[in-house]
């Protein structure tokens, strides 16, 4: 998409901005500290999300002072200066009472702006907000100052390298093209020393006292399964902004543009306009179940071809029966097992338990593994990284065992399902360590 970049003057600093779309409402996107207006359109995931916003709003984008295409004054901007920059962009674009959409650390700027200028803001949407980033009395779930400093050093040491991105978007960390884009995006946004200075200021920012002063309708979005940002940050903001609506999103990426971002788009559109477009049917969030018959090769040799084939058919009927009973769909038989998907993790677990118990009457023992994530629909088949993760999780199960990924565990909290922690594991071909849980009998 060809988008023109222009400049608004804030004092003697030039702030780069873009305007996309002609919708009936103005929507200002307040970015996190890393941004580059023109490079962001090079990544299809980001471009698709921004185009989606521009389909129902006049979308206004800008690079914050000292980042991307905007001027830097040599020192990291104060909060007051950043509020002035937002006002300069509003004036340059003729935006009257826009909605503000902010992500992660940019939420502090948007929140402060909405509280300071209530007559200028019609609504506020905050994704993964943090009232403060570092631990304080009454805010004990945040990172310690020491941990924040350690993470800053690690980020700076790897600045412009794919590892930084993998922390924020584990489900797409295997996408080498995306990794290269994000590494370049970091380098274009700022240098490592500037990044360290930004992180230092972020660690000192605290907008807790501002939250009760927000007067406009506010939507809080968060992915609780994200390991990078504790859900308590978002809950704290939702509890202290008067009348705020809190929505828990599926997915485990802190990076908004990874995972099932169409769901986030729908929530934003409905909040701002009262309607939403349907989620495209070629990608869905689902709980994936893999089952595998233990010792199938030896069993086939003992039974003989005809008897083994008949036993497999009886096995497949049992699998279909229990999958359908829990509103699931058998995607395919894998020869000595099955692949199925469900619209709820608890139902998927109950189905796995029932299959395991029922096939014992056939003299068979299975292992089963489950993971929840976004799947690509390929006709009657499914694909994508989440399917790959589900297969790797299943391979960790002992005979007769049902095991689940930490993502599934986070989504069944409060259910009667009893779990045993199996510790952290490496999944072949998947970055990072994954915590695994076994379903207790």
ABEGO torsion letter per residue (X at the ends): XBBBBBBBBBEABBBBBBBBEABABBBBBBBBABBBAAAAAABAAAAAAAAAAAAABBBBBBBBBGBEABBBAGBBBBAAAAAAAAAAAAAAAGBBGBBBBBBEAAAAAAAAAAAABAAABABBBBBGBBABABBBBGBAABBBAAAAAAAAAAAAAABGBAAAAAAABAAAAABAAAAAAAAAAAAAABBAAAAAAAAAAAAABBAAAAAAABABBBBBBBBAABAABBAAAAAAAAAABBGBBBBBBBEABABAABEBAAAAAAAAAAAAAGBBBBBBAABBBBBBBBBBBBGAAAAAAAAEAAAAAAAAAAAAAAAAAAAAAAGBBBABBAGABBBBBBABAAAAAAAAAAAAAAAAAAGBBBBBBBBBBBBBBBEABBBEAAAAAAAAAAAABBBGBBBBBAAAAAAABGBABBBBBAEBBBBBGBBEBBBBBBBBX
